[in-house]
């Protein structure tokens, strides 16, 4: 199966004044279409940087990043914007919902940017997804009227509304209690199985890793292994790692 994401010898460095800070140090990774894969590692290991490169919101210092068969370094800014909008959905740990918009409007927003569907088509697509995430009755609510878990479900619906090939989720359960976080992962997994969407999510909680097809371990900007979830959990336990308990919201 051809890789939907292919990364080769990627280096990402940030310049802080006269200091060069390496975030990724020669990373190579292939992700096949339809995978449900976890990028695991401690804070500062490079997880978010890697997701940002795949999501075309940042560029590599050196190396090659191909997304859906396109070398991102050769694309114009307009082409990158189009690739992000048409191919990639994003789920953030801080939800990133627009507070003045309703649930319906937040989910509809990417479709407005695409400007391809009629008003009735957009309504049908949005309500179908809100039904899937269990929030059809909350379509007219605003984010501040929702719980953390409900807001994250809105974010999942928004990420999927354009029918992307890839969904990137950066610590999607970090701001949720364990029960709600489990529900979000179950939802993502169900949508992955139903639609064949590729999910790439970062986490440092081994309970979340257990749901992945594979776990890519990242440390100090380098990939240290690609393992089954069980092996990843055993490795964490051997090093005395404990699951992170997120605050309830």
DAVENHU-V66515 format. One record per backbone hydrogen bond with DSSP energy under -1.0 kcal/mol. CO is the residue of the C=O (numbers start at 0). NH is the residue of the N-H. E is the energy in kcal/mol with one decimal. If there is no record, write none. Layout:
co = <CO & CO>
nh = <NH & NH>
e = <E & E>
This chain:
co = <3 & 4 & 5 & 6 & 7 & 9 & 10 & 10 & 11 & 11 & 13 & 15 & 18 & 20 & 23 & 26 & 28 & 30 & 30 & 31 & 34 & 35 & 36 & 37 & 38 & 39 & 41 & 44 & 45 & 46 & 47 & 48 & 49 & 50 & 51 & 51 & 52 & 61 & 63 & 64 & 65 & 66 & 69 & 70 & 71 & 75 & 76 & 77 & 78 & 79 & 80 & 81 & 82 & 83 & 86 & 88 & 90 & 91 & 93 & 97 & 101 & 102 & 103 & 104 & 107 & 107 & 108 & 109 & 110 & 117 & 118 & 119 & 120 & 121 & 122 & 123 & 124 & 125 & 126 & 127 & 128 & 129 & 130 & 134 & 137 & 138 & 140 & 141 & 142 & 146 & 147 & 148 & 149 & 150 & 151 & 152 & 153 & 154 & 155 & 156 & 159 & 164 & 165 & 166 & 167 & 168 & 170 & 172 & 176 & 177 & 178 & 179 & 180 & 181 & 182 & 183 & 184 & 185 & 186 & 187 & 188 & 189 & 190 & 191 & 197 & 198 & 199 & 200 & 202 & 204 & 205 & 207 & 208 & 213 & 214 & 215 & 216 & 218 & 220 & 221 & 224 & 226 & 227 & 228 & 229 & 230 & 231 & 232 & 233 & 234 & 235 & 236 & 248>
nh = <67 & 30 & 65 & 28 & 63 & 26 & 60 & 61 & 22 & 23 & 20 & 18 & 15 & 13 & 11 & 9 & 6 & 3 & 4 & 34 & 198 & 212 & 200 & 215 & 202 & 217 & 44 & 220 & 49 & 50 & 51 & 52 & 53 & 54 & 56 & 57 & 55 & 10 & 7 & 71 & 5 & 69 & 66 & 73 & 74 & 79 & 80 & 81 & 82 & 83 & 84 & 85 & 86 & 87 & 165 & 167 & 169 & 94 & 95 & 100 & 105 & 106 & 107 & 108 & 110 & 111 & 112 & 113 & 114 & 121 & 122 & 123 & 124 & 125 & 126 & 127 & 128 & 129 & 130 & 131 & 132 & 134 & 133 & 137 & 140 & 103 & 102 & 144 & 145 & 150 & 151 & 152 & 153 & 154 & 155 & 156 & 157 & 158 & 159 & 160 & 162 & 197 & 88 & 199 & 90 & 201 & 173 & 175 & 180 & 181 & 182 & 183 & 184 & 185 & 186 & 187 & 188 & 189 & 190 & 191 & 192 & 193 & 194 & 195 & 166 & 36 & 168 & 38 & 40 & 208 & 209 & 210 & 211 & 37 & 226 & 39 & 223 & 221 & 24 & 218 & 216 & 214 & 231 & 232 & 233 & 234 & 235 & 236 & 237 & 238 & 240 & 239 & 147>
e = <-3.4 & -2.6 & -2.9 & -2.0 & -2.2 & -2.5 & -1.9 & -2.1 & -3.3 & -1.7 & -3.6 & -1.9 & -3.3 & -2.8 & -1.8 & -2.9 & -3.2 & -2.2 & -1.8 & -1.8 & -2.5 & -3.5 & -2.5 & -3.3 & -2.1 & -3.0 & -1.8 & -1.9 & -2.4 & -2.2 & -2.5 & -1.9 & -2.1 & -2.5 & -2.4 & -1.1 & -1.1 & -2.6 & -2.7 & -2.6 & -2.5 & -1.6 & -2.4 & -1.6 & -1.1 & -2.5 & -2.3 & -2.3 & -2.4 & -2.6 & -2.4 & -2.6 & -2.1 & -1.1 & -2.3 & -3.1 & -2.2 & -1.5 & -2.3 & -1.5 & -2.5 & -2.1 & -2.3 & -1.5 & -1.2 & -1.6 & -1.9 & -1.9 & -2.1 & -2.7 & -2.3 & -2.2 & -2.4 & -2.8 & -2.5 & -2.0 & -1.8 & -2.6 & -2.1 & -1.8 & -2.1 & -3.4 & -1.1 & -1.7 & -1.7 & -2.6 & -2.5 & -2.5 & -1.9 & -2.5 & -2.2 & -1.8 & -2.0 & -2.1 & -2.1 & -2.3 & -2.7 & -2.1 & -1.4 & -1.1 & -2.2 & -2.4 & -2.5 & -2.6 & -2.7 & -2.4 & -1.6 & -1.7 & -2.9 & -2.1 & -1.8 & -2.0 & -2.2 & -2.6 & -2.1 & -2.5 & -2.6 & -2.4 & -2.3 & -2.2 & -2.2 & -2.4 & -2.6 & -1.6 & -3.1 & -2.7 & -2.3 & -3.0 & -1.1 & -1.7 & -1.2 & -1.7 & -2.1 & -2.4 & -2.8 & -2.9 & -2.5 & -1.7 & -3.5 & -2.7 & -2.9 & -3.0 & -2.3 & -2.4 & -2.2 & -2.3 & -2.2 & -2.5 & -2.2 & -1.2 & -3.1 & -1.5 & -2.0>
